[in-house]
Amino acid sequence: MKASVSQQHLAHGLSMVSRAVSPRSTLPVLANVLVATDGEDRLRLSATNLELGITCWIPAQVQEEGSITVPARTFVDLIGALSAEQVQLSLNARTQTLNVRTGGSNTDIKGIDANEFPPMPVPDLSDGVELKVSDFREMIQQVAFAASAEEARPVLQGVMVTVNGNEISLAATDGFRISVRKSVVEHAPARPIAVIIPARALSELARIAADGEQTLVMAVPNGRGQVIFHTKDSELVSQLIEGNFPDYKVIIPRSFKTHTILTTAAFLKSCKQAEIIARESNNVVRLSIKPQDGQPGQVEISAQSEQTGSAEVQVDATIDGPMMSIAFNVRFLREVLDVIKTPSVALECNASNTPALIKPVGDEDFLHVIMPMHLG
């Protein structure tokens, strides 16, 4: 292999794929990045931990074909330390050594034969689902945060992705909250899709899908237990999660006694202020929803901690229904308000011990169910 590539392109490509490197694998090659020529004008970089694989293609001038895997950490740190100019890569196939030369710098990195690297699947994109990158990234951001981080129930670490006709929906829950986002696809797939994709894989996809790319294709090959997301310059492969996702639709409340509309920014700011105190006492904040005849109502957000003190913030609101007190985990409130794009947000409640609904005013495609905490 002999190739010339810009330091910026190489550093950017390595930052994309290195997140899939396995740091603690019994297979040494999984700690490496595959560097391979792919035609006359680009290099392929790949990394995998056998559950998640990321590939990207970067522009290059290729003089000789070839491939090798090199230790990811060494290669990433080296390229990051080089000056922003052309990097010359050449492979000594006999010693499996990659020479990296630029300016006055000359480094040899010992690698492992590319044949030992796990093969990445070649997707059949013909029956995949075409998605707009910007829309799908927003869907991921509004849902993936609600997935569980606990390994005890793997199915809750995933996002339920369903495509039925022209409707696509993403749903995630950790048992205390449910986030659901719907959208439409231009071309309905030949068969309905219902898969559980690890939330981490979707978060990585949102990170690597470039702003300049308009569309990506999601393919779910039959019987492989994998999902593949393909764009012009990158590809992400993830194992699917096996199991039965909870029937979240039965938990979503259908009617409410108290309907409150608040300014999203003001509600978020007050939650952040209350969280400073609440984080010392299990993150509990109490919302006192107080309607007032003939004038705007108020929502009082309060937190108490024996160690730190107390906090109380009042936010003007439009309230329809009776007065109510309800408590929530303030981190859960902050995280959902962070991903709501509309100026106003609705909070709908029935009682202090039943699930509440948070949704953007004017956007019917997103909803978030949040379980209350016990009011002492």
MARDRENNU-632748 format. One line per 10 residues: number of its first residue (from 1); their letters; for each residue z, y, x of C-alpha. Coordinates in Angstrom, 2 decimals, padded with zeros to 5 digits, m for minus. Layout:
BEGIN
NUM> a> Z:Y:X | ...
END
This chain:
BEGIN
1> mkasvsqqhl> 000.00:000.00:000.00 | m000.87:003.51:001.15 | m000.44:006.47:m001.17 | 000.23:010.18:m001.19 | 002.34:011.71:m003.96 | 004.07:015.04:m004.52 | 007.83:015.10:m003.95 | 008.38:016.75:m007.37 | 006.48:014.05:m009.25 | 008.21:011.27:m007.34
11> ahglsmvsra> 011.70:012.76:m007.84 | 011.04:013.29:m011.56 | 009.74:009.74:m012.01 | 012.71:008.24:m010.19 | 015.16:010.26:m012.31 | 013.54:008.72:m015.40 | 013.56:005.07:m014.37 | 016.74:004.89:m012.28 | 018.94:005.01:m015.40 | 017.79:001.44:m016.13
21> vsprstlpvl> 018.88:000.13:m012.72 | 021.59:m002.54:m012.82 | 024.39:m001.52:m010.40 | 026.41:m004.73:m010.66 | 023.91:m007.56:m011.02 | 024.01:m010.92:m009.24 | 020.24:m010.48:m008.75 | 019.73:m008.05:m005.81 | 016.23:m007.10:m007.03 | 017.72:m005.54:m010.19
31> anvlvatdge> 019.33:m002.86:m008.00 | 015.82:m001.89:m006.88 | 012.98:000.23:m008.20 | 009.49:m001.25:m008.30 | 006.90:001.00:m006.62 | 003.35:m000.14:m007.29 | m000.12:001.33:m007.17 | m001.92:001.41:m010.51 | m005.55:002.35:m009.99 | m006.82:005.11:m007.74
41> drlrlsatnl> m004.90:007.98:m009.18 | m001.36:006.95:m010.07 | 001.79:005.11:m009.02 | 003.91:002.98:m011.32 | 007.72:003.15:m011.04 | 009.82:000.59:m012.93 | 013.48:m000.41:m013.21 | 015.30:m002.88:m015.44 | 018.72:m004.41:m016.05 | 017.12:m007.17:m018.20
51> elgitcwipa> 018.36:m005.46:m021.40 | 016.66:m002.11:m020.84 | 013.53:m001.45:m018.82 | 011.89:001.90:m018.07 | 008.47:002.47:m016.53 | 006.72:005.71:m015.72 | 003.40:006.58:m014.15 | 002.97:009.54:m011.80 | m000.16:011.11:m010.26 | m000.97:009.93:m006.72
61> qvqeegsitv> m003.81:009.57:m004.24 | m004.03:005.85:m003.50 | m005.77:004.64:m000.31 | m004.58:001.01:m000.41 | m003.23:m001.11:m003.27 | 000.18:m002.73:m003.01 | 003.70:m002.98:m004.41 | 007.32:m003.38:m003.30 | 010.83:m002.96:m004.69 | 013.26:m000.72:m002.80
71> partfvdlig> 016.99:m000.01:m003.31 | 017.15:002.56:m006.10 | 020.07:004.59:m004.82 | 018.65:004.89:m001.29 | 015.19:005.84:m002.54 | 016.43:008.34:m005.14 | 018.75:010.08:m002.64 | 016.05:010.19:000.06 | 013.34:011.66:m002.17 | 015.82:014.18:m003.60
81> alsaeqvqls> 016.64:015.38:m000.07 | 013.01:015.91:000.96 | 011.26:019.27:000.82 | 008.81:019.95:m002.00 | 005.58:018.76:m000.41 | 003.33:015.67:m000.24 | 005.08:012.39:000.52 | 003.15:009.66:002.33 | 004.12:006.12:001.35 | 002.93:003.08:003.31
91> lnartqtlnv> 004.00:m000.55:003.04 | 004.36:m003.06:005.84 | 003.83:m006.24:003.81 | 004.90:m008.54:006.65 | 008.37:m007.00:006.99 | 008.58:m005.75:003.37 | 009.39:m002.26:004.62 | 008.35:000.99:002.91 | 007.65:003.91:005.22 | 008.31:007.34:003.68
101> rtggsntdik> 006.88:010.26:005.67 | 006.75:013.97:004.96 | 006.67:016.97:007.29 | 009.00:016.11:010.18 | 010.77:013.35:008.25 | 010.01:009.66:008.80 | 012.11:006.94:007.10 | 011.77:003.17:006.79 | 013.40:001.45:003.77 | 013.77:m002.34:003.70
111> gidanefppm> 012.76:m003.76:000.32 | 012.35:m006.99:m001.64 | 009.00:m008.58:m002.51 | 007.61:m007.20:m005.79 | 006.97:m010.77:m006.98 | 010.73:m011.19:m007.44 | 010.88:m008.25:m009.88 | 011.09:m009.36:m013.55 | 007.69:m008.90:m015.25 | 007.56:m006.04:m017.74
121> pvpdlsdgve> 005.89:m006.92:m021.07 | 002.39:m005.66:m021.76 | 002.57:m004.33:m025.33 | m000.02:m004.81:m028.03 | m000.07:m001.29:m029.42 | m002.65:m002.01:m032.11 | m000.04:m002.77:m034.80 | 002.59:m000.34:m033.51 | 003.98:002.65:m035.40 | 002.82:006.07:m034.19
131> lkvsdfremi> 005.63:008.65:m034.14 | 005.74:012.34:m033.30 | 007.82:012.73:m030.15 | 009.61:015.92:m031.24 | 010.51:014.53:m034.68 | 011.71:011.17:m033.39 | 013.83:012.79:m030.68 | 015.56:014.88:m033.33 | 016.13:011.78:m035.48 | 017.75:010.01:m032.53
141> qqvafaasae> 019.98:012.99:m031.75 | 021.19:013.15:m035.36 | 022.04:009.44:m035.57 | 022.74:007.73:m032.22 | 026.04:009.57:m031.60 | 027.60:007.80:m034.61 | 027.09:004.32:m033.14 | 030.15:002.52:m031.80 | 031.02:002.41:m028.11 | 033.18:m000.69:m028.62
151> earpvlqgvm> 031.78:m004.01:m027.40 | 033.81:m006.05:m029.93 | 031.11:m005.61:m032.61 | 027.75:m005.41:m030.83 | 025.86:m004.78:m034.07 | 027.66:m001.42:m034.44 | 026.48:m000.38:m030.96 | 022.98:m000.25:m032.38 | 020.89:001.93:m034.66 | 019.29:000.30:m037.70
161> vtvngneisl> 015.62:001.31:m037.67 | 013.57:000.50:m040.74 | 009.95:001.35:m041.47 | 008.79:000.61:m044.99 | 005.43:001.99:m046.01 | 005.29:005.58:m044.81 | 009.08:006.04:m044.63 | 011.12:005.55:m041.48 | 014.91:005.69:m041.45 | 017.53:005.52:m038.72
171> aatdgfrisv> 021.19:004.69:m039.48 | 024.25:004.24:m037.27 | 027.94:003.64:m037.98 | 031.08:002.92:m036.00 | 033.12:002.03:m039.08 | 034.55:005.55:m039.45 | 031.34:007.50:m040.05 | 027.73:006.87:m041.01 | 024.75:008.95:m039.95 | 021.41:008.49:m041.73
181> rksvvehapa> 018.15:010.29:m041.07 | 014.82:009.72:m042.81 | 011.28:010.89:m042.08 | 007.69:009.94:m042.77 | 005.03:008.32:m040.60 | 001.35:009.08:m040.98 | 000.18:005.48:m040.81 | 002.20:002.73:m042.46 | 002.58:m000.43:m040.33 | 000.91:m003.66:m041.41
191> rpiaviipar> 004.32:m005.20:m042.08 | 007.76:m003.67:m042.76 | 010.03:m003.28:m039.73 | 013.82:m003.71:m039.77 | 015.45:m003.94:m036.32 | 018.72:m002.99:m034.64 | 018.02:m001.07:m031.42 | 020.83:m000.31:m028.95 | 021.89:003.33:m029.33 | 021.84:003.70:m025.56
201> alselariaa> 018.18:002.68:m025.42 | 017.25:005.28:m028.05 | 019.26:007.96:m026.23 | 017.36:007.13:m023.03 | 014.09:007.35:m024.96 | 015.03:010.83:m026.22 | 015.74:011.80:m022.61 | 012.50:010.52:m021.05 | 010.03:011.40:m023.83 | 008.48:014.54:m022.38
211> dgeqtlvmav> 008.05:017.73:m024.41 | 004.38:017.81:m023.44 | 003.70:014.44:m025.07 | 002.77:014.65:m028.72 | 003.08:011.04:m029.89 | 004.64:007.73:m028.95 | 004.02:004.24:m030.26 | 006.83:001.87:m031.30 | 005.84:m001.80:m031.11 | 007.98:m004.79:m032.15
221> pngrgqvifh> 006.25:m007.96:m030.88 | 006.77:m011.01:m033.08 | 009.45:m013.44:m031.91 | 010.27:m011.63:m028.66 | 013.50:m009.89:m029.67 | 012.24:m006.69:m028.06 | 011.07:m003.22:m028.98 | 008.64:m001.26:m026.84 | 008.16:002.52:m026.92 | 004.97:003.65:m025.20
231> tkdselvsql> 003.75:007.14:m024.32 | 000.88:008.22:m022.10 | 003.06:008.46:m018.98 | 006.12:006.33:m019.72 | 007.31:003.17:m021.41 | 010.73:001.90:m022.47 | 011.47:m001.73:m023.32 | 014.75:m002.76:m024.94 | 016.26:m006.00:m026.16 | 017.08:m005.89:m029.87
241> iegnfpdykv> 020.59:m006.59:m031.18 | 020.84:m009.74:m033.27 | 023.09:m009.75:m036.34 | 023.55:m008.27:m039.79 | 023.90:m004.51:m039.97 | 026.49:m003.34:m042.55 | 025.12:m002.39:m045.97 | 025.90:001.28:m045.45 | 024.16:002.40:m048.62 | 026.96:001.08:m050.84
251> iiprsfktht> 029.47:003.32:m049.01 | 027.55:006.57:m049.52 | 029.27:008.46:m052.38 | 027.03:009.36:m055.32 | 029.12:012.08:m057.02 | 031.73:014.63:m055.97 | 034.51:016.75:m057.43 | 034.58:019.53:m054.84 | 031.37:020.93:m053.38 | 031.77:023.38:m050.47
261> ilttaaflks> 029.06:025.32:m048.63 | 029.89:026.87:m045.25 | 027.97:028.64:m042.51 | 027.21:025.93:m039.97 | 027.93:028.08:m036.91 | 031.26:029.37:m038.29 | 032.38:025.87:m039.32 | 031.47:024.48:m035.90 | 033.24:027.30:m034.05 | 036.42:026.84:m036.09
271> ckqaeiiare> 036.40:023.08:m035.42 | 036.07:023.71:m031.67 | 039.04:026.09:m031.79 | 041.20:023.66:m033.78 | 040.22:020.80:m031.47 | 042.00:022.50:m028.54 | 045.29:021.73:m030.30 | 044.21:018.63:m032.24 | 043.14:016.67:m029.16 | 046.84:016.39:m028.24
281> snnvvrlsik> 047.65:014.72:m031.57 | 045.02:012.05:m032.37 | 042.32:014.66:m033.10 | 043.60:015.22:m036.66 | 042.67:018.46:m038.45 | 043.55:019.32:m042.03 | 041.04:021.12:m044.24 | 042.56:023.04:m047.13 | 039.69:023.89:m049.49 | 040.70:026.85:m051.68
291> pqdgqpgqve> 038.35:028.18:m054.37 | 039.00:031.73:m055.63 | 037.88:033.08:m058.98 | 035.15:035.71:m058.77 | 034.98:035.81:m054.98 | 034.17:033.57:m052.03 | 036.61:030.77:m051.43 | 038.16:029.82:m048.12 | 038.49:026.70:m046.04 | 041.56:026.69:m043.83
301> isaqseqtgs> 041.24:024.41:m040.81 | 044.57:023.64:m039.17 | 045.88:021.43:m036.38 | 049.39:020.69:m035.16 | 050.75:019.10:m032.01 | 054.39:018.69:m031.07 | 053.49:019.13:m027.40 | 050.97:022.00:m027.63 | 051.61:024.02:m030.77 | 049.54:024.77:m033.86
311> aevqvdatid> 046.25:026.40:m034.79 | 044.85:027.75:m038.03 | 041.33:029.07:m038.62 | 039.93:030.37:m041.90 | 036.26:030.23:m042.86 | 034.66:031.85:m045.92 | 032.91:029.35:m048.17 | 031.24:028.92:m051.55 | 033.35:026.35:m053.39 | 032.62:024.60:m056.66
321> gpmmsiafnv> 035.42:022.38:m057.94 | 039.19:022.04:m057.66 | 041.35:022.85:m054.64 | 041.63:019.98:m052.16 | 043.31:019.01:m048.88 | 041.68:016.43:m046.68 | 042.04:015.46:m043.01 | 039.38:014.40:m040.54 | 038.96:013.46:m036.91 | 037.89:016.86:m035.54
331> rflrevldvi> 035.66:015.31:m032.86 | 033.67:013.58:m035.60 | 033.27:016.90:m037.43 | 032.18:018.70:m034.27 | 029.66:016.04:m033.31 | 027.88:016.07:m036.66 | 027.88:019.87:m036.92 | 026.35:019.99:m033.42 | 023.21:018.19:m034.67 | 022.74:020.07:m037.95
341> ktpsvalecn> 019.88:022.54:m037.64 | 020.17:024.49:m040.91 | 022.15:027.77:m041.21 | 024.42:026.33:m043.94 | 026.10:022.97:m044.39 | 027.57:021.27:m047.46 | 030.86:019.36:m047.47 | 031.35:017.22:m050.57 | 034.67:015.50:m051.35 | 036.34:013.52:m054.13
351> asntpalikp> 039.88:012.95:m052.89 | 041.95:013.03:m049.71 | 041.57:009.27:m049.27 | 037.87:008.71:m050.08 | 034.75:009.22:m047.91 | 033.28:012.73:m047.73 | 029.64:013.69:m047.30 | 028.28:016.30:m044.89 | 024.65:017.36:m045.17 | 022.43:020.30:m044.20
361> vgdedflhvi> 021.70:022.70:m047.04 | 017.95:022.61:m047.66 | 017.30:019.36:m045.78 | 017.30:016.22:m047.91 | 016.40:013.91:m045.01 | 019.80:013.86:m043.24 | 023.25:012.90:m044.44 | 026.52:011.99:m042.77 | 029.44:010.13:m044.32 | 032.83:010.70:m042.71
371> mpmhlg> 036.00:008.79:m043.50 | 039.18:010.87:m043.99 | 042.33:010.41:m041.95 | 045.76:009.85:m043.47 | 047.57:013.03:m044.50 | 051.17:012.67:m043.42
END
